[in-house]
Amino acid sequence: MKASTSYIHNVSAQAIGRFFTGLISIIVFILIGRLMGPGELGQFSYILTFFGFLFIFSEVGTPSVFAKDISQIKEAKDIYLANYLVLRIGLALLFIIPGIIAAYFLRKDLFFILSIGVVFLPLFNLRFFEPLYQVYNKPLFSAYTAFFYGAIYFTLSLIAVIFFKNISSISLSYIVANILYALFALYLSTRILKPKFTIRTSIIKNIMKLALPMGVGALFATVNSHIDIFMLASMKSDYEVGIYSAAYRFLDMTAMLAVTILNPIIPIFSKWALENRQLLKERYTQLIETFSVATLPVALAIPFITPLIVRSIYGQDFLPSADVLNILAWVGVLLFLSLLTMSLCLSIGVVHFGWWITALAAGVNIFLNYIWIPKYSYIGSAWATVICELLILGVVSFFVIKHIGNFIRFLIWIKIIFANIIFCLLLHFIKNVYLGLILGTTIYVLMVVSLKVIPSHFLSLIKNLLKK
């Protein structure tokens, strides 16, 4: 099988699996919101966030090292896998007691279910086998495990919501689904490569040497994206967490879409970085403009339809989430642009700033939440998220300009801004929302084409890349 074909198969299998599990998570969220209300949804979101922090702490950046090593080492993969398993389980065991202590002091009312999750952390830490499936050309194993997990999680959660109607039983469904997923993924991995348990401290030391810097960056990134849940729960209540989390789920969907679209661009950028830096700069410039053309009108149109979206999905009790979603829509735009820009930095090997920019963003996020939550509640948290994402994009763009030159074409950006202003005015003055969206979108597309914001030859290039 050709390398390009194998790559597409692996990316497709992982994308399908990621989409399915993401969809199931969203459905469970909606069920809790509609049947149990914002307060209970806030508790569930808090529990998931607690587990998420615990996963990041106990992983310490090791998944990325495993993905690199398992594809590069030629011999003794079975010994490497065994040592990696021992390391991951050992790291998880180290965090069990601290995790239980943290659960007790953070949320005594949720201590029981949080502690159960902490105890099973060593099994949760077995979620790392996708690179192994990819290296041994078993991409469907990623899809199998995802569908297995999603089916169990949905079934158990549905039973818990209908018959038990308490957050502990739903959280237990999440824990059980993750345990069964880990065991199933481990079983599939042994069909490919059976670990040979010959402990070599040199392997473990080399893994940790590479993993620690990435683990610190991942930890700060997680703090930046999820600390608002803890701070809202501490400074306000579970109700505010539920309202905020209901809107944030849409941002999670956007992030999943962005990663799925942009991940295949990284090897293309890497090729251009080696062969033609000028072409890389030109294509990146056109891509950043194209994504702006596609995403900016979405953020502008969102406020006109969010009340209907929120009421239809979560119910009337979650109507305040519409205001949060209006703000987080701009985070979605910035997320596309920053991920694309970070992909460029990765392709040219400029990633040294990754750890400190995530640390800076996390610090700014905590500070802004601390001063805004008491006065503005979840609205303050939403604006803090926007500012931190804008900060990350600004720093990453600075390093792009420093290493490949200025990519900002002011005339093109004036055209983009002008087209979006006209689009926004049409939505504002046309009282019928649906007519405004149809007419506004039509005129917007015509303006983008007539102003030649996106060159026709570049649209042809995108079509060809998608065909590949």
Summary of the structure (lengths in Angstrom):
residues: 468
radius of gyration: 23.1
end to end distance: 14.9
largest distance: 71.4
contacts: 1564
relative contact order: 0.10
helix: 87%
strand: 0%
